[in-house]
Amino acid sequence: MENTNLKIKLEIIFSSSLEEDFTEEFEKAGIGKFYTKIPNIMGSGYNNPHLGDNIWPQLNTMLIIYCNEEEAEKIKQIIFKLRKLYETEGIACFESQGTEI
């Protein structure tokens, strides 16, 4: 059965060292309860690469969240807040339409 309220898909990719910050912020706001978490992601973006090797030892984590527009706005505000706090850490967020089939 389709949940028509969950129309927004957010893919959030961030340094694994920030996972506790995201969890804490989501808990405070009472959001982000339904997600898929993909740990230990390697990649390179606008900041230092996160490759899990001897040269670039850090890794990323990815959260995929399907939510309504109100929750998406709250999540985006948390992302903006954490980007200001951790300017040198990579935090990416991609928004798209989500349709359950």
Gaussian input, Z-matrix of N, CA and C with variables (Angstrom, degrees):
# hf/3-21g

backbone

0 1
 N
 C     1     B1
 C     2     B2     1     A1
 N     3     B3     2     A2     1     D1
 C     4     B4     3     A3     2     D2
 C     5     B5     4     A4     3     D3
 N     6     B6     5     A5     4     D4
 C     7     B7     6     A6     5     D5
 C     8     B8     7     A7     6     D6
 N     9     B9     8     A8     7     D7
 C    10    B10     9     A9     8     D8
 C    11    B11    10    A10     9     D9
 N    12    B12    11    A11    10    D10
 C    13    B13    12    A12    11    D11
 C    14    B14    13    A13    12    D12
 N    15    B15    14    A14    13    D13
 C    16    B16    15    A15    14    D14
 C    17    B17    16    A16    15    D15
 N    18    B18    17    A17    16    D16
 C    19    B19    18    A18    17    D17
 C    20    B20    19    A19    18    D18
 N    21    B21    20    A20    19    D19
 C    22    B22    21    A21    20    D20
 C    23    B23    22    A22    21    D21
 N    24    B24    23    A23    22    D22
 C    25    B25    24    A24    23    D23
 C    26    B26    25    A25    24    D24
 N    27    B27    26    A26    25    D25
 C    28    B28    27    A27    26    D26
 C    29    B29    28    A28    27    D27
 N    30    B30    29    A29    28    D28
 C    31    B31    30    A30    29    D29
 C    32    B32    31    A31    30    D30
 N    33    B33    32    A32    31    D31
 C    34    B34    33    A33    32    D32
 C    35    B35    34    A34    33    D33
 N    36    B36    35    A35    34    D34
 C    37    B37    36    A36    35    D35
 C    38    B38    37    A37    36    D36
 N    39    B39    38    A38    37    D37
 C    40    B40    39    A39    38    D38
 C    41    B41    40    A40    39    D39
 N    42    B42    41    A41    40    D40
 C    43    B43    42    A42    41    D41
 C    44    B44    43    A43    42    D42
 N    45    B45    44    A44    43    D43
 C    46    B46    45    A45    44    D44
 C    47    B47    46    A46    45    D45
 N    48    B48    47    A47    46    D46
 C    49    B49    48    A48    47    D47
 C    50    B50    49    A49    48    D48
 N    51    B51    50    A50    49    D49
 C    52    B52    51    A51    50    D50
 C    53    B53    52    A52    51    D51
 N    54    B54    53    A53    52    D52
 C    55    B55    54    A54    53    D53
 C    56    B56    55    A55    54    D54
 N    57    B57    56    A56    55    D55
 C    58    B58    57    A57    56    D56
 C    59    B59    58    A58    57    D57
 N    60    B60    59    A59    58    D58
 C    61    B61    60    A60    59    D59
 C    62    B62    61    A61    60    D60
 N    63    B63    62    A62    61    D61
 C    64    B64    63    A63    62    D62
 C    65    B65    64    A64    63    D63
 N    66    B66    65    A65    64    D64
 C    67    B67    66    A66    65    D65
 C    68    B68    67    A67    66    D66
 N    69    B69    68    A68    67    D67
 C    70    B70    69    A69    68    D68
 C    71    B71    70    A70    69    D69
 N    72    B72    71    A71    70    D70
 C    73    B73    72    A72    71    D71
 C    74    B74    73    A73    72    D72
 N    75    B75    74    A74    73    D73
 C    76    B76    75    A75    74    D74
 C    77    B77    76    A76    75    D75
 N    78    B78    77    A77    76    D76
 C    79    B79    78    A78    77    D77
 C    80    B80    79    A79    78    D78
 N    81    B81    80    A80    79    D79
 C    82    B82    81    A81    80    D80
 C    83    B83    82    A82    81    D81
 N    84    B84    83    A83    82    D82
 C    85    B85    84    A84    83    D83
 C    86    B86    85    A85    84    D84
 N    87    B87    86    A86    85    D85
 C    88    B88    87    A87    86    D86
 C    89    B89    88    A88    87    D87
 N    90    B90    89    A89    88    D88
 C    91    B91    90    A90    89    D89
 C    92    B92    91    A91    90    D90
 N    93    B93    92    A92    91    D91
 C    94    B94    93    A93    92    D92
 C    95    B95    94    A94    93    D93
 N    96    B96    95    A95    94    D94
 C    97    B97    96    A96    95    D95
 C    98    B98    97    A97    96    D96
 N    99    B99    98    A98    97    D97
 C   100   B100    99    A99    98    D98
 C   101   B101   100   A100    99    D99
 N   102   B102   101   A101   100   D100
 C   103   B103   102   A102   101   D101
 C   104   B104   103   A103   102   D102
 N   105   B105   104   A104   103   D103
 C   106   B106   105   A105   104   D104
 C   107   B107   106   A106   105   D105
 N   108   B108   107   A107   106   D106
 C   109   B109   108   A108   107   D107
 C   110   B110   109   A109   108   D108
 N   111   B111   110   A110   109   D109
 C   112   B112   111   A111   110   D110
 C   113   B113   112   A112   111   D111
 N   114   B114   113   A113   112   D112
 C   115   B115   114   A114   113   D113
 C   116   B116   115   A115   114   D114
 N   117   B117   116   A116   115   D115
 C   118   B118   117   A117   116   D116
 C   119   B119   118   A118   117   D117
 N   120   B120   119   A119   118   D118
 C   121   B121   120   A120   119   D119
 C   122   B122   121   A121   120   D120
 N   123   B123   122   A122   121   D121
 C   124   B124   123   A123   122   D122
 C   125   B125   124   A124   123   D123
 N   126   B126   125   A125   124   D124
 C   127   B127   126   A126   125   D125
 C   128   B128   127   A127   126   D126
 N   129   B129   128   A128   127   D127
 C   130   B130   129   A129   128   D128
 C   131   B131   130   A130   129   D129
 N   132   B132   131   A131   130   D130
 C   133   B133   132   A132   131   D131
 C   134   B134   133   A133   132   D132
 N   135   B135   134   A134   133   D133
 C   136   B136   135   A135   134   D134
 C   137   B137   136   A136   135   D135
 N   138   B138   137   A137   136   D136
 C   139   B139   138   A138   137   D137
 C   140   B140   139   A139   138   D138
 N   141   B141   140   A140   139   D139
 C   142   B142   141   A141   140   D140
 C   143   B143   142   A142   141   D141
 N   144   B144   143   A143   142   D142
 C   145   B145   144   A144   143   D143
 C   146   B146   145   A145   144   D144
 N   147   B147   146   A146   145   D145
 C   148   B148   147   A147   146   D146
 C   149   B149   148   A148   147   D147
 N   150   B150   149   A149   148   D148
 C   151   B151   150   A150   149   D149
 C   152   B152   151   A151   150   D150
 N   153   B153   152   A152   151   D151
 C   154   B154   153   A153   152   D152
 C   155   B155   154   A154   153   D153
 N   156   B156   155   A155   154   D154
 C   157   B157   156   A156   155   D155
 C   158   B158   157   A157   156   D156
 N   159   B159   158   A158   157   D157
 C   160   B160   159   A159   158   D158
 C   161   B161   160   A160   159   D159
 N   162   B162   161   A161   160   D160
 C   163   B163   162   A162   161   D161
 C   164   B164   163   A163   162   D162
 N   165   B165   164   A164   163   D163
 C   166   B166   165   A165   164   D164
 C   167   B167   166   A166   165   D165
 N   168   B168   167   A167   166   D166
 C   169   B169   168   A168   167   D167
 C   170   B170   169   A169   168   D168
 N   171   B171   170   A170   169   D169
 C   172   B172   171   A171   170   D170
 C   173   B173   172   A172   171   D171
 N   174   B174   173   A173   172   D172
 C   175   B175   174   A174   173   D173
 C   176   B176   175   A175   174   D174
 N   177   B177   176   A176   175   D175
 C   178   B178   177   A177   176   D176
 C   179   B179   178   A178   177   D177
 N   180   B180   179   A179   178   D178
 C   181   B181   180   A180   179   D179
 C   182   B182   181   A181   180   D180
 N   183   B183   182   A182   181   D181
 C   184   B184   183   A183   182   D182
 C   185   B185   184   A184   183   D183
 N   186   B186   185   A185   184   D184
 C   187   B187   186   A186   185   D185
 C   188   B188   187   A187   186   D186
 N   189   B189   188   A188   187   D187
 C   190   B190   189   A189   188   D188
 C   191   B191   190   A190   189   D189
 N   192   B192   191   A191   190   D190
 C   193   B193   192   A192   191   D191
 C   194   B194   193   A193   192   D192
 N   195   B195   194   A194   193   D193
 C   196   B196   195   A195   194   D194
 C   197   B197   196   A196   195   D195
 N   198   B198   197   A197   196   D196
 C   199   B199   198   A198   197   D197
 C   200   B200   199   A199   198   D198
 N   201   B201   200   A200   199   D199
 C   202   B202   201   A201   200   D200
 C   203   B203   202   A202   201   D201
 N   204   B204   203   A203   202   D202
 C   205   B205   204   A204   203   D203
 C   206   B206   205   A205   204   D204
 N   207   B207   206   A206   205   D205
 C   208   B208   207   A207   206   D206
 C   209   B209   208   A208   207   D207
 N   210   B210   209   A209   208   D208
 C   211   B211   210   A210   209   D209
 C   212   B212   211   A211   210   D210
 N   213   B213   212   A212   211   D211
 C   214   B214   213   A213   212   D212
 C   215   B215   214   A214   213   D213
 N   216   B216   215   A215   214   D214
 C   217   B217   216   A216   215   D215
 C   218   B218   217   A217   216   D216
 N   219   B219   218   A218   217   D217
 C   220   B220   219   A219   218   D218
 C   221   B221   220   A220   219   D219
 N   222   B222   221   A221   220   D220
 C   223   B223   222   A222   221   D221
 C   224   B224   223   A223   222   D222
 N   225   B225   224   A224   223   D223
 C   226   B226   225   A225   224   D224
 C   227   B227   226   A226   225   D225
 N   228   B228   227   A227   226   D226
 C   229   B229   228   A228   227   D227
 C   230   B230   229   A229   228   D228
 N   231   B231   230   A230   229   D229
 C   232   B232   231   A231   230   D230
 C   233   B233   232   A232   231   D231
 N   234   B234   233   A233   232   D232
 C   235   B235   234   A234   233   D233
 C   236   B236   235   A235   234   D234
 N   237   B237   236   A236   235   D235
 C   238   B238   237   A237   236   D236
 C   239   B239   238   A238   237   D237
 N   240   B240   239   A239   238   D238
 C   241   B241   240   A240   239   D239
 C   242   B242   241   A241   240   D240
 N   243   B243   242   A242   241   D241
 C   244   B244   243   A243   242   D242
 C   245   B245   244   A244   243   D243
 N   246   B246   245   A245   244   D244
 C   247   B247   246   A246   245   D245
 C   248   B248   247   A247   246   D246
 N   249   B249   248   A248   247   D247
 C   250   B250   249   A249   248   D248
 C   251   B251   250   A250   249   D249
 N   252   B252   251   A251   250   D250
 C   253   B253   252   A252   251   D251
 C   254   B254   253   A253   252   D252
 N   255   B255   254   A254   253   D253
 C   256   B256   255   A255   254   D254
 C   257   B257   256   A256   255   D255
 N   258   B258   257   A257   256   D256
 C   259   B259   258   A258   257   D257
 C   260   B260   259   A259   258   D258
 N   261   B261   260   A260   259   D259
 C   262   B262   261   A261   260   D260
 C   263   B263   262   A262   261   D261
 N   264   B264   263   A263   262   D262
 C   265   B265   264   A264   263   D263
 C   266   B266   265   A265   264   D264
 N   267   B267   266   A266   265   D265
 C   268   B268   267   A267   266   D266
 C   269   B269   268   A268   267   D267
 N   270   B270   269   A269   268   D268
 C   271   B271   270   A270   269   D269
 C   272   B272   271   A271   270   D270
 N   273   B273   272   A272   271   D271
 C   274   B274   273   A273   272   D272
 C   275   B275   274   A274   273   D273
 N   276   B276   275   A275   274   D274
 C   277   B277   276   A276   275   D275
 C   278   B278   277   A277   276   D276
 N   279   B279   278   A278   277   D277
 C   280   B280   279   A279   278   D278
 C   281   B281   280   A280   279   D279
 N   282   B282   281   A281   280   D280
 C   283   B283   282   A282   281   D281
 C   284   B284   283   A283   282   D282
 N   285   B285   284   A284   283   D283
 C   286   B286   285   A285   284   D284
 C   287   B287   286   A286   285   D285
 N   288   B288   287   A287   286   D286
 C   289   B289   288   A288   287   D287
 C   290   B290   289   A289   288   D288
 N   291   B291   290   A290   289   D289
 C   292   B292   291   A291   290   D290
 C   293   B293   292   A292   291   D291
 N   294   B294   293   A293   292   D292
 C   295   B295   294   A294   293   D293
 C   296   B296   295   A295   294   D294
 N   297   B297   296   A296   295   D295
 C   298   B298   297   A297   296   D296
 C   299   B299   298   A298   297   D297
 N   300   B300   299   A299   298   D298
 C   301   B301   300   A300   299   D299
 C   302   B302   301   A301   300   D300

   B1=1.4480
   B2=1.5166
   B3=1.2866
   B4=1.4607
   B5=1.5269
   B6=1.3118
   B7=1.4630
   B8=1.5208
   B9=1.3174
   B10=1.4597
   B11=1.5187
   B12=1.3323
   B13=1.4684
   B14=1.5178
   B15=1.3176
   B16=1.4557
   B17=1.5275
   B18=1.3190
   B19=1.4602
   B20=1.5202
   B21=1.3118
   B22=1.4638
   B23=1.5248
   B24=1.3212
   B25=1.4636
   B26=1.5212
   B27=1.3244
   B28=1.4644
   B29=1.5207
   B30=1.3227
   B31=1.4575
   B32=1.5204
   B33=1.3176
   B34=1.4600
   B35=1.5253
   B36=1.3194
   B37=1.4658
   B38=1.5234
   B39=1.3234
   B40=1.4627
   B41=1.5188
   B42=1.3184
   B43=1.4604
   B44=1.5258
   B45=1.3262
   B46=1.4653
   B47=1.5214
   B48=1.3159
   B49=1.4653
   B50=1.5347
   B51=1.3365
   B52=1.4607
   B53=1.5237
   B54=1.3079
   B55=1.4686
   B56=1.5305
   B57=1.3105
   B58=1.4628
   B59=1.5324
   B60=1.3272
   B61=1.4663
   B62=1.5267
   B63=1.3345
   B64=1.4628
   B65=1.5197
   B66=1.3198
   B67=1.4682
   B68=1.5229
   B69=1.3204
   B70=1.4596
   B71=1.5293
   B72=1.3190
   B73=1.4639
   B74=1.5286
   B75=1.3308
   B76=1.4652
   B77=1.5239
   B78=1.3280
   B79=1.4655
   B80=1.5270
   B81=1.3342
   B82=1.4730
   B83=1.5186
   B84=1.3327
   B85=1.4631
   B86=1.5296
   B87=1.3206
   B88=1.4580
   B89=1.5207
   B90=1.3370
   B91=1.4702
   B92=1.5248
   B93=1.3341
   B94=1.4641
   B95=1.5147
   B96=1.3265
   B97=1.4670
   B98=1.5250
   B99=1.3275
   B100=1.4524
   B101=1.5223
   B102=1.3201
   B103=1.4606
   B104=1.5231
   B105=1.3045
   B106=1.4578
   B107=1.5205
   B108=1.3094
   B109=1.4657
   B110=1.5262
   B111=1.3144
   B112=1.4586
   B113=1.5293
   B114=1.3369
   B115=1.4676
   B116=1.5267
   B117=1.3081
   B118=1.4676
   B119=1.5214
   B120=1.3126
   B121=1.4616
   B122=1.5218
   B123=1.3146
   B124=1.4555
   B125=1.5283
   B126=1.3391
   B127=1.4484
   B128=1.5133
   B129=1.3164
   B130=1.4489
   B131=1.5173
   B132=1.3173
   B133=1.4619
   B134=1.5078
   B135=1.3235
   B136=1.4624
   B137=1.5182
   B138=1.3337
   B139=1.4580
   B140=1.5255
   B141=1.3183
   B142=1.4649
   B143=1.5287
   B144=1.3292
   B145=1.4661
   B146=1.5303
   B147=1.3018
   B148=1.4639
   B149=1.5261
   B150=1.3418
   B151=1.4621
   B152=1.5215
   B153=1.3291
   B154=1.4560
   B155=1.5151
   B156=1.3382
   B157=1.4665
   B158=1.5258
   B159=1.3348
   B160=1.4690
   B161=1.5220
   B162=1.3047
   B163=1.4616
   B164=1.5247
   B165=1.3214
   B166=1.4768
   B167=1.5298
   B168=1.3554
   B169=1.4648
   B170=1.5370
   B171=1.3090
   B172=1.4563
   B173=1.5292
   B174=1.3362
   B175=1.4620
   B176=1.5203
   B177=1.3120
   B178=1.4551
   B179=1.5223
   B180=1.3169
   B181=1.4538
   B182=1.5200
   B183=1.3257
   B184=1.4570
   B185=1.5207
   B186=1.3273
   B187=1.4541
   B188=1.5212
   B189=1.3099
   B190=1.4527
   B191=1.5201
   B192=1.3229
   B193=1.4610
   B194=1.5210
   B195=1.3139
   B196=1.4620
   B197=1.5181
   B198=1.3259
   B199=1.4547
   B200=1.5267
   B201=1.3194
   B202=1.4566
   B203=1.5304
   B204=1.3096
   B205=1.4666
   B206=1.5227
   B207=1.3269
   B208=1.4687
   B209=1.5252
   B210=1.3280
   B211=1.4566
   B212=1.5201
   B213=1.3308
   B214=1.4674
   B215=1.5259
   B216=1.3156
   B217=1.4741
   B218=1.5226
   B219=1.3170
   B220=1.4701
   B221=1.5353
   B222=1.3153
   B223=1.4685
   B224=1.5224
   B225=1.3401
   B226=1.4652
   B227=1.5216
   B228=1.3276
   B229=1.4653
   B230=1.5329
   B231=1.3197
   B232=1.4700
   B233=1.5234
   B234=1.3236
   B235=1.4642
   B236=1.5201
   B237=1.3251
   B238=1.4734
   B239=1.5265
   B240=1.3309
   B241=1.4678
   B242=1.5343
   B243=1.3286
   B244=1.4697
   B245=1.5273
   B246=1.3184
   B247=1.4701
   B248=1.5289
   B249=1.3259
   B250=1.4670
   B251=1.5296
   B252=1.3311
   B253=1.4614
   B254=1.5259
   B255=1.3301
   B256=1.4672
   B257=1.5297
   B258=1.3059
   B259=1.4696
   B260=1.5240
   B261=1.3265
   B262=1.4636
   B263=1.5301
   B264=1.3242
   B265=1.4679
   B266=1.5189
   B267=1.2873
   B268=1.4555
   B269=1.5214
   B270=1.3314
   B271=1.4618
   B272=1.5232
   B273=1.3191
   B274=1.4609
   B275=1.5218
   B276=1.3220
   B277=1.4580
   B278=1.5170
   B279=1.3231
   B280=1.4527
   B281=1.5200
   B282=1.3168
   B283=1.4649
   B284=1.5173
   B285=1.3176
   B286=1.4589
   B287=1.5219
   B288=1.3062
   B289=1.4531
   B290=1.5297
   B291=1.3161
   B292=1.4537
   B293=1.5168
   B294=1.3159
   B295=1.4540
   B296=1.5201
   B297=1.3301
   B298=1.4603
   B299=1.5261
   B300=1.3360
   B301=1.4654
   B302=1.5152
   A1=108.96
   A2=117.86
   A3=122.91
   A4=111.32
   A5=116.44
   A6=121.63
   A7=106.96
   A8=117.65
   A9=122.06
   A10=113.21
   A11=117.53
   A12=119.99
   A13=112.81
   A14=117.70
   A15=121.74
   A16=108.91
   A17=115.86
   A18=120.91
   A19=113.81
   A20=117.16
   A21=121.40
   A22=109.22
   A23=115.71
   A24=121.47
   A25=107.55
   A26=116.47
   A27=122.37
   A28=108.37
   A29=115.67
   A30=121.62
   A31=106.17
   A32=116.05
   A33=121.63
   A34=108.05
   A35=116.07
   A36=121.98
   A37=107.21
   A38=116.32
   A39=120.04
   A40=110.05
   A41=115.18
   A42=121.23
   A43=108.99
   A44=116.49
   A45=120.80
   A46=112.75
   A47=117.11
   A48=120.46
   A49=111.82
   A50=118.45
   A51=121.85
   A52=113.11
   A53=117.67
   A54=120.17
   A55=112.35
   A56=116.86
   A57=120.65
   A58=110.95
   A59=116.89
   A60=120.69
   A61=110.79
   A62=116.57
   A63=120.04
   A64=110.78
   A65=116.91
   A66=121.18
   A67=110.63
   A68=116.51
   A69=121.16
   A70=111.75
   A71=117.23
   A72=121.19
   A73=111.52
   A74=116.63
   A75=120.24
   A76=110.35
   A77=117.35
   A78=120.94
   A79=111.18
   A80=116.88
   A81=120.76
   A82=111.51
   A83=116.25
   A84=121.13
   A85=112.37
   A86=117.90
   A87=121.48
   A88=113.36
   A89=116.45
   A90=121.30
   A91=110.14
   A92=115.51
   A93=120.62
   A94=113.45
   A95=117.07
   A96=120.15
   A97=112.62
   A98=117.33
   A99=121.87
   A100=108.22
   A101=116.15
   A102=120.31
   A103=110.30
   A104=114.77
   A105=122.67
   A106=106.04
   A107=116.25
   A108=121.25
   A109=108.91
   A110=115.35
   A111=121.56
   A112=106.88
   A113=117.77
   A114=120.72
   A115=111.39
   A116=114.83
   A117=123.39
   A118=113.49
   A119=115.55
   A120=121.73
   A121=108.91
   A122=115.38
   A123=121.07
   A124=108.54
   A125=115.79
   A126=118.15
   A127=112.24
   A128=113.83
   A129=121.82
   A130=108.00
   A131=115.44
   A132=120.87
   A133=109.56
   A134=116.31
   A135=121.62
   A136=113.20
   A137=117.58
   A138=121.85
   A139=108.51
   A140=117.09
   A141=120.96
   A142=110.66
   A143=116.72
   A144=119.64
   A145=111.00
   A146=115.81
   A147=123.42
   A148=105.60
   A149=115.62
   A150=120.52
   A151=114.19
   A152=117.72
   A153=120.73
   A154=114.51
   A155=116.93
   A156=119.86
   A157=109.83
   A158=116.72
   A159=120.50
   A160=112.58
   A161=117.54
   A162=120.49
   A163=110.91
   A164=117.72
   A165=123.67
   A166=107.74
   A167=117.65
   A168=120.62
   A169=116.52
   A170=118.25
   A171=118.69
   A172=111.86
   A173=114.45
   A174=122.06
   A175=109.19
   A176=116.32
   A177=122.40
   A178=110.47
   A179=114.51
   A180=123.63
   A181=106.44
   A182=116.20
   A183=120.53
   A184=109.32
   A185=115.79
   A186=122.30
   A187=107.92
   A188=116.35
   A189=121.80
   A190=105.77
   A191=115.11
   A192=120.72
   A193=109.15
   A194=116.09
   A195=122.23
   A196=106.56
   A197=116.54
   A198=119.80
   A199=110.88
   A200=115.47
   A201=119.77
   A202=109.04
   A203=116.98
   A204=121.44
   A205=112.54
   A206=117.19
   A207=121.03
   A208=111.31
   A209=116.77
   A210=120.09
   A211=110.87
   A212=117.54
   A213=121.10
   A214=110.54
   A215=117.09
   A216=120.20
   A217=111.15
   A218=117.70
   A219=121.21
   A220=110.63
   A221=116.10
   A222=120.09
   A223=110.31
   A224=116.85
   A225=120.01
   A226=111.17
   A227=118.00
   A228=120.81
   A229=110.84
   A230=117.03
   A231=120.89
   A232=109.95
   A233=116.93
   A234=120.43
   A235=110.30
   A236=117.46
   A237=120.69
   A238=110.56
   A239=116.75
   A240=121.61
   A241=110.71
   A242=116.91
   A243=120.20
   A244=111.53
   A245=117.78
   A246=119.90
   A247=110.67
   A248=117.51
   A249=120.72
   A250=110.96
   A251=116.60
   A252=121.13
   A253=112.26
   A254=115.90
   A255=121.49
   A256=109.28
   A257=115.64
   A258=121.61
   A259=113.37
   A260=117.82
   A261=119.97
   A262=112.99
   A263=116.98
   A264=120.66
   A265=108.35
   A266=115.96
   A267=119.62
   A268=111.44
   A269=116.09
   A270=122.00
   A271=106.35
   A272=116.28
   A273=120.89
   A274=109.14
   A275=116.33
   A276=121.03
   A277=108.44
   A278=115.51
   A279=121.63
   A280=108.20
   A281=115.72
   A282=121.40
   A283=109.48
   A284=115.88
   A285=121.22
   A286=108.65
   A287=115.17
   A288=120.75
   A289=108.11
   A290=116.02
   A291=120.65
   A292=109.61
   A293=115.88
   A294=120.83
   A295=108.86
   A296=115.77
   A297=119.69
   A298=109.05
   A299=115.39
   A300=119.03
   A301=111.09
   D1=132.30
   D2=-176.02
   D3=-77.68
   D4=136.53
   D5=173.15
   D6=-97.30
   D7=102.25
   D8=-173.81
   D9=-73.51
   D10=-10.85
   D11=179.98
   D12=-79.71
   D13=-20.12
   D14=-175.54
   D15=-97.97
   D16=80.03
   D17=-173.82
   D18=-102.52
   D19=-10.03
   D20=-176.58
   D21=-108.28
   D22=133.76
   D23=174.57
   D24=-112.77
   D25=123.13
   D26=176.04
   D27=-113.67
   D28=128.22
   D29=172.57
   D30=-111.12
   D31=113.52
   D32=-176.21
   D33=-112.50
   D34=122.57
   D35=179.86
   D36=-118.66
   D37=127.78
   D38=-176.01
   D39=-151.10
   D40=159.97
   D41=175.94
   D42=-58.06
   D43=132.99
   D44=-178.43
   D45=-56.42
   D46=-24.27
   D47=179.06
   D48=-66.88
   D49=-14.19
   D50=-179.29
   D51=-98.07
   D52=2.62
   D53=-175.60
   D54=-57.84
   D55=-42.67
   D56=179.79
   D57=-62.63
   D58=-37.20
   D59=178.80
   D60=-64.48
   D61=-44.60
   D62=178.03
   D63=-62.63
   D64=-46.39
   D65=-179.60
   D66=-58.65
   D67=-46.08
   D68=-179.14
   D69=-63.25
   D70=-45.05
   D71=-179.94
   D72=-65.16
   D73=-41.36
   D74=178.93
   D75=-64.77
   D76=-41.92
   D77=179.35
   D78=-63.34
   D79=-43.78
   D80=178.73
   D81=-59.18
   D82=-39.49
   D83=-177.34
   D84=-87.43
   D85=-7.01
   D86=-179.38
   D87=67.14
   D88=36.06
   D89=-177.17
   D90=-130.91
   D91=175.91
   D92=175.94
   D93=68.47
   D94=28.46
   D95=-176.97
   D96=-78.02
   D97=-24.60
   D98=-177.62
   D99=-115.43
   D100=110.57
   D101=-172.83
   D102=-153.13
   D103=165.78
   D104=167.27
   D105=-116.21
   D106=130.25
   D107=-179.14
   D108=-113.26
   D109=128.85
   D110=176.09
   D111=-117.80
   D112=106.53
   D113=-178.49
   D114=-85.76
   D115=167.67
   D116=171.25
   D117=55.87
   D118=53.10
   D119=178.17
   D120=-95.33
   D121=134.65
   D122=176.23
   D123=-98.62
   D124=147.22
   D125=176.30
   D126=177.25
   D127=173.38
   D128=179.37
   D129=-137.13
   D130=129.51
   D131=179.47
   D132=-130.70
   D133=-134.13
   D134=-177.81
   D135=-83.76
   D136=-12.94
   D137=177.27
   D138=-110.05
   D139=-165.31
   D140=-179.79
   D141=-60.31
   D142=145.21
   D143=176.43
   D144=-61.22
   D145=151.27
   D146=174.72
   D147=-121.44
   D148=94.12
   D149=-171.58
   D150=-117.10
   D151=-4.57
   D152=178.17
   D153=65.04
   D154=25.00
   D155=179.03
   D156=-113.95
   D157=-173.03
   D158=-177.46
   D159=-68.31
   D160=-28.57
   D161=-178.84
   D162=-85.79
   D163=-45.97
   D164=179.40
   D165=-121.76
   D166=80.90
   D167=-170.01
   D168=-73.99
   D169=-19.13
   D170=-176.91
   D171=-71.93
   D172=157.72
   D173=174.91
   D174=-127.90
   D175=163.97
   D176=176.75
   D177=-105.06
   D178=165.59
   D179=171.69
   D180=-125.93
   D181=148.50
   D182=177.78
   D183=-124.97
   D184=133.46
   D185=171.92
   D186=-113.43
   D187=133.17
   D188=172.73
   D189=-114.35
   D190=120.54
   D191=-175.96
   D192=-126.03
   D193=128.09
   D194=171.23
   D195=-102.69
   D196=127.33
   D197=-173.97
   D198=-153.24
   D199=176.00
   D200=174.77
   D201=-86.99
   D202=174.42
   D203=-175.89
   D204=-63.04
   D205=-38.38
   D206=-179.71
   D207=-62.97
   D208=-46.02
   D209=178.84
   D210=-67.10
   D211=-38.03
   D212=178.56
   D213=-59.05
   D214=-41.52
   D215=178.95
   D216=-63.96
   D217=-40.85
   D218=178.34
   D219=-64.50
   D220=-41.32
   D221=178.74
   D222=-64.00
   D223=-42.34
   D224=179.11
   D225=-62.38
   D226=-37.49
   D227=177.47
   D228=-63.25
   D229=-38.99
   D230=176.72
   D231=-64.52
   D232=-41.40
   D233=178.61
   D234=-61.50
   D235=-45.70
   D236=178.60
   D237=-60.82
   D238=-41.61
   D239=179.42
   D240=-61.99
   D241=-47.84
   D242=-177.97
   D243=-69.59
   D244=-31.90
   D245=175.80
   D246=-63.43
   D247=-37.87
   D248=177.78
   D249=-69.15
   D250=-40.00
   D251=-179.73
   D252=-68.10
   D253=-37.92
   D254=-174.31
   D255=-123.76
   D256=70.18
   D257=-174.84
   D258=-61.95
   D259=-28.92
   D260=-176.85
   D261=-90.92
   D262=-5.52
   D263=177.95
   D264=-94.51
   D265=144.32
   D266=178.15
   D267=-82.39
   D268=126.80
   D269=173.46
   D270=-133.49
   D271=112.81
   D272=179.68
   D273=-114.60
   D274=146.87
   D275=176.11
   D276=-141.76
   D277=130.86
   D278=178.60
   D279=-121.48
   D280=130.80
   D281=-177.94
   D282=-112.81
   D283=137.24
   D284=175.66
   D285=-150.42
   D286=172.54
   D287=177.60
   D288=-79.54
   D289=139.60
   D290=177.49
   D291=-118.39
   D292=130.51
   D293=178.10
   D294=-129.29
   D295=120.22
   D296=177.84
   D297=-82.76
   D298=136.08
   D299=179.04
   D300=-118.87

